[in-house]
Amino acid sequence: MFTTVWAASPQPPSEGFTPNWSREGFWRQSLRQVVPLTGGGERVRIRLSNAYGTSPVRVAEAAVDGRRLSFGGRRGVEIPARGEVVSDPARLAVAAGESVAVTLYFEAATGPATFHAQAFAPSLRGEGDLLESAEGFDAVSESWYFLSAVEVAAGRGDGVVLFGDSLTDGFGSTVGADRRWSDALARLTGRPVLNAGIGGNLLLNDSAWYGERGVRRFGRDVLGQAGVDTVVVLLGLNDIGFSETDEQPTYKPAPVVEAEELIAGYRELIRQAGSLKVVGCTLLPFGGSDHWGEHAAKVSHEVNEWIRGAGEFDAVVDLHRVMAGPGDPDRLHPAYDFGDHLHPNDLGYEVMADALAAVL
């Protein structure tokens, strides 16, 4: 039985995040991506996504920590348009807390690349086939490309998926240090923890920059993961904030949302989750941020009261109260504030993980 021990939610190619190579893709280049694992096992396999590709993508060769991978017994593989592929398992012993380097070589031009925009970790690109080389990587990006999951033969079914926006993705955490709240939760609990956050993502509306709406991508990014029994929902703040300010997705002005609409979205996620345990998180304080305003205050208060009191989630973590500052419950505690009054810093993410660990 395979268990997913690292994941990144796919997004459409976009020029809105720099530097990234999603629009240009890759040709006669190698791509090396180092990802942290939250579980261990004796065999490893990877998932590659072309979810937003309009034509097949040919991967000439792939490796994990220098171990060559095969796909159906062959070294190369073609990822179909709008599809994904899974490698054959490779014998490679890994442990929770370790990182592995996944290297892909593209001999043929890929065209625009399905990617995860905000990795908060470096990915490396170099010319030619560098699967067996530690040198030659001369370009750096902070996005992940094509790689959507790493799975191990762990025989575990206690995985946790954190489903959300930039607060889950890790905006404000130290780049390259694995200090997102998903990383902190994995260290605290010893369970496989998967990060299904997308910066800017909305619960109710699609965005050309920020991916498919939460109620639509839930099946792929949560239910499609192996060995999961719990999902944690922290999503909806952008639905409120993008309709309050000019900081809106470029695809269209964000529609003004009411609490009842967000509540209906949460109920849809609960319905889709089926037998999974669903933990609901209240929205963090965001007073003083560019998402804040009179309507945002009203809707966020109504949504949080419903999450706390409706009894529709299997468990609730009141992050609004945990993360609030002294004297003003609608502002992030200064000690936890990255600096924009919206996103936590490393310490803030640790506090969030502590609160969540207590109800898992």
C-alpha positions in Angstrom: 0.0 0.0 0.0 1.4 3.3 -1.1 1.0 6.5 1.0 1.5 10.0 -0.3 4.2 11.8 1.7 4.6 15.0 -0.3 2.3 16.8 -2.6 1.9 20.1 -4.5 -1.4 21.2 -6.1 -1.1 21.8 -9.8 -1.8 25.2 -11.3 -2.1 26.6 -14.9 1.0 28.1 -16.5 1.2 31.8 -15.6 3.4 34.8 -16.1 2.1 36.3 -12.8 4.8 34.8 -10.6 8.5 35.5 -11.2 10.8 34.1 -11.9 9.2 31.0 -13.2 9.5 28.9 -16.3 5.9 27.7 -16.7 5.1 29.7 -19.8 8.3 28.8 -21.7 8.6 25.2 -20.5 11.7 23.1 -21.0 13.7 21.8 -24.0 16.9 19.8 -23.8 17.1 20.7 -20.1 17.2 19.0 -16.8 15.1 20.1 -13.8 16.0 19.2 -10.3 13.4 19.6 -7.5 14.2 18.8 -3.8 11.1 18.1 -1.7 10.7 17.2 2.0 9.0 13.9 2.9 6.7 13.4 5.8 6.8 9.6 5.8 9.2 6.9 5.1 9.4 3.5 3.3 11.6 1.1 1.3 10.2 2.0 -2.1 9.4 5.3 -3.8 7.4 6.5 -6.8 6.4 9.9 -8.2 3.4 11.4 -9.8 3.8 13.8 -12.7 0.9 16.1 -13.7 0.1 17.7 -17.1 -3.3 18.8 -15.8 -3.2 22.1 -17.7 -1.3 21.0 -20.8 -3.0 21.1 -24.1 -0.6 18.6 -25.7 1.4 15.6 -24.3 4.7 16.2 -22.5 7.6 13.8 -23.1 9.9 13.1 -20.2 13.0 11.4 -21.6 14.4 10.3 -18.2 13.7 10.7 -14.5 15.5 9.9 -11.2 15.0 10.2 -7.5 18.2 10.7 -5.6 20.1 9.5 -8.6 18.1 6.3 -8.8 16.7 6.0 -12.3 12.9 5.6 -12.6 10.9 3.6 -15.0 7.3 4.0 -16.2 5.6 0.8 -17.2 9.1 -0.8 -17.4 10.5 2.0 -19.7 12.7 4.9 -18.8 10.8 7.6 -20.7 7.2 8.5 -20.5 4.6 10.7 -22.2 2.3 12.6 -19.9 -1.0 13.0 -21.8 -2.7 16.3 -22.1 -4.8 17.0 -19.1 -3.5 13.9 -17.5 -0.9 12.4 -15.1 1.4 9.5 -14.9 2.8 7.4 -12.0 6.3 5.9 -12.1 7.1 2.4 -11.2 8.3 2.0 -7.6 12.1 2.3 -7.1 13.9 0.6 -4.3 15.1 3.5 -2.2 14.9 3.6 1.6 13.7 7.0 2.8 12.6 8.3 6.2 10.2 11.0 7.4 12.0 14.3 7.6 14.4 13.5 4.8 14.4 15.3 1.5 14.7 13.7 -1.9 15.9 15.2 -5.2 13.7 14.5 -8.2 15.4 15.1 -11.5 13.6 15.2 -14.9 15.2 15.5 -18.3 13.2 16.9 -21.3 14.8 16.2 -24.6 11.8 17.5 -26.6 10.1 20.8 -26.0 7.4 20.6 -23.4 5.4 23.7 -24.2 3.9 25.5 -21.2 4.3 23.6 -18.0 1.7 22.7 -15.4 3.3 24.0 -12.2 2.9 25.0 -8.5 3.7 28.7 -8.4 4.8 29.3 -4.9 7.1 26.6 -3.7 9.1 28.7 -1.2 11.9 26.3 -2.1 14.5 26.5 -4.9 14.2 24.4 -8.1 17.2 24.1 -10.4 17.5 24.0 -14.2 20.5 23.1 -16.4 21.2 22.4 -20.0 21.4 18.8 -21.2 21.0 15.5 -19.4 22.2 16.1 -15.8 20.5 13.1 -14.1 23.9 11.9 -12.8 25.5 15.2 -12.2 25.5 17.6 -9.2 26.8 20.4 -11.4 25.6 22.3 -14.4 22.4 23.7 -12.9 22.7 27.4 -13.5 19.2 28.7 -13.1 16.9 28.9 -10.0 13.2 29.2 -9.6 10.9 29.1 -6.6 8.2 27.0 -8.3 7.7 23.3 -8.8 7.0 21.9 -12.3 5.1 18.8 -13.3 5.9 17.0 -10.0 2.7 16.7 -8.0 3.3 13.9 -5.5 5.9 11.5 -4.0 4.5 8.3 -2.6 6.2 5.6 -0.5 5.4 2.0 0.3 4.5 2.8 3.9 1.3 0.9 4.4 -0.2 3.9 6.3 -3.6 5.3 6.1 -3.4 8.2 8.6 -2.3 11.0 6.3 -3.5 14.5 6.8 -4.2 17.0 3.9 -4.1 20.8 4.7 -6.4 22.4 2.1 -6.2 26.1 1.7 -4.6 29.2 0.1 -1.4 31.1 0.7 -1.7 30.6 4.5 -1.3 26.9 3.9 1.0 27.3 0.9 3.5 28.9 3.3 3.7 32.6 2.2 5.7 34.5 4.8 7.7 31.4 5.9 11.5 31.3 5.4 12.3 30.2 1.8 14.1 26.9 1.6 13.7 26.1 5.3 10.4 24.1 5.3 8.7 26.2 7.9 5.1 26.1 6.6 2.5 24.9 9.0 2.3 21.6 7.2 6.0 21.0 7.9 5.5 21.9 11.6 2.5 19.6 11.9 4.4 16.7 10.4 7.2 17.2 12.9 4.7 17.4 15.8 2.5 14.4 14.9 4.8 12.0 13.0 2.0 11.6 10.5 2.2 12.0 6.7 1.1 15.6 6.1 0.3 17.0 2.7 0.2 20.6 1.7 -2.7 21.3 -0.7 -2.5 25.1 -0.5 -2.4 27.4 -3.5 -1.5 31.1 -2.9 -4.5 33.3 -3.8 -6.9 30.4 -4.2 -10.6 31.0 -3.7 -13.2 28.6 -2.4 -16.0 29.6 -4.8 -14.4 31.0 -8.0 -11.7 30.0 -10.5 -8.7 32.3 -11.3 -6.3 32.3 -14.2 -3.5 33.0 -11.7 -4.6 31.2 -8.6 -6.0 28.0 -9.9 -9.4 26.2 -9.9 -11.9 27.0 -7.1 -11.6 25.0 -4.0 -14.9 23.2 -4.4 -13.7 22.0 -7.8 -10.1 21.0 -7.1 -10.9 19.2 -3.8 -11.4 15.8 -5.5 -8.0 15.9 -7.2 -5.9 17.6 -4.4 -7.5 15.8 -1.4 -9.5 12.7 -2.4 -6.8 11.8 -5.0 -4.1 11.4 -2.4 -3.1 7.9 -1.2 -3.4 6.9 2.5 -5.3 10.0 3.8 -8.0 9.9 6.5 -8.2 13.6 7.5 -8.6 16.9 5.7 -8.2 20.3 7.3 -10.0 23.2 5.6 -8.6 26.8 5.9 -10.0 28.6 2.8 -12.3 31.5 2.0 -10.3 34.6 3.1 -9.5 35.5 -0.5 -13.1 35.2 -1.5 -13.8 37.9 1.1 -10.6 40.0 0.6 -10.5 40.1 -3.2 -14.0 41.5 -3.3 -13.0 44.2 -0.7 -9.9 45.6 -2.4 -8.3 46.3 -5.7 -5.8 43.5 -5.1 -7.9 41.2 -7.3 -7.2 38.2 -9.6 -6.5 39.5 -13.1 -9.1 37.2 -14.8 -12.0 39.4 -13.6 -13.0 41.4 -10.6 -13.8 39.1 -7.7 -17.5 39.0 -7.0 -18.7 40.2 -3.6 -19.5 37.2 -1.4 -21.7 36.8 1.6 -21.3 34.5 4.5 -24.1 32.2 3.3 -22.3 31.5 0.0 -19.1 30.6 1.8 -21.0 28.4 4.2 -22.6 26.6 1.2 -19.0 26.1 -0.1 -17.8 24.5 3.1 -20.8 22.2 3.2 -20.0 21.1 -0.3 -16.4 20.2 0.8 -17.8 18.3 3.7 -20.1 16.4 1.4 -17.3 15.5 -1.0 -15.1 14.4 1.8 -17.3 11.4 2.6 -15.8 9.2 5.3 -12.8 11.5 5.8 -12.5 13.4 9.1 -13.0 17.1 8.2 -11.4 19.7 10.5 -12.6 23.3 10.0 -10.4 26.3 10.8 -11.7 29.7 11.5 -10.3 32.4 9.3 -7.2 34.1 10.8 -7.4 37.8 11.9 -6.6 40.1 9.0 -7.4 43.6 10.3 -5.1 46.2 8.9 -4.3 44.2 5.8 -5.2 45.0 2.2 -8.0 42.4 2.4 -9.7 44.2 5.3 -12.8 46.5 5.2 -16.3 46.9 6.5 -17.8 44.1 4.4 -14.8 41.8 5.0 -15.1 42.3 8.7 -18.9 41.5 8.7 -18.5 38.4 6.5 -15.5 37.0 8.3 -17.2 37.3 11.7 -20.3 35.6 10.4 -18.3 32.8 8.8 -16.2 32.2 11.9 -19.2 32.1 14.2 -20.7 29.4 11.9 -17.5 27.4 11.9 -17.3 27.5 15.7 -20.9 26.8 16.5 -22.7 24.9 13.7 -21.3 21.5 14.5 -21.0 20.5 10.9 -17.2 19.9 10.9 -15.9 16.8 12.8 -13.6 19.1 14.7 -12.8 22.8 14.8 -9.6 24.8 15.3 -10.2 28.4 16.3 -7.2 29.9 14.6 -8.8 33.4 14.8 -8.6 33.3 18.6 -5.2 31.5 18.7 -3.5 34.0 16.4 -5.1 37.3 17.6 -3.1 40.0 19.1 -3.6 41.6 22.5 -6.3 44.3 22.5 -7.6 43.7 19.0 -9.1 40.3 18.2 -9.2 41.2 14.5 -5.5 41.8 14.1 -2.7 39.2 13.9 -0.5 39.0 17.0 2.6 41.1 16.2 4.8 38.3 17.2 3.2 36.1 14.5 2.9 38.6 11.7 5.1 38.3 8.6 4.6 42.0 8.2 1.5 42.4 6.0 -1.0 41.8 8.7 -2.3 38.9 6.7 0.3 36.1 6.6 2.0 34.5 9.6 5.8 34.2 10.0 7.7 31.0 11.0 6.6 31.3 14.6 3.0 31.9 13.6 2.9 28.8 11.5 4.3 26.8 14.4 1.5 28.1 16.7 -1.1 27.2 14.1 0.3 23.6 13.9 0.3 23.3 17.7 -3.3 24.2 17.8 -4.3 21.8 15.0 -2.2 18.9 16.5 -4.3 19.1 19.7 -7.6 18.1 17.8 -6.2 15.5 15.4 
